[in-house]
């Protein structure tokens, strides 16, 4: 079965960089027709799509976050990453990695932006 696992620091200071890694098991992230996304949910709010990366390595971003967002991948480690900088307290959220179309989601990881 496909498994996604988010990892990274749970606390980030304002103006610094949020960095998260998604490790995918039992499915290559280069598999054709798969699209790998980062999604977040601030407390008390709905899901917000951050961006994603295709099986071929092309990236796409939410226009409201594009200037601060970078998604990349390491095909050898079968991982894709999220960097968001600079962050503010409004970036506090549970962050998920997912292949939404195929129904694969990580469990989510809490990231708090605070000094």
Order of alpha helices (4+ residues) and beta strands (2+ residues): beta-beta-beta-beta-beta-beta-beta-beta-beta-beta-beta
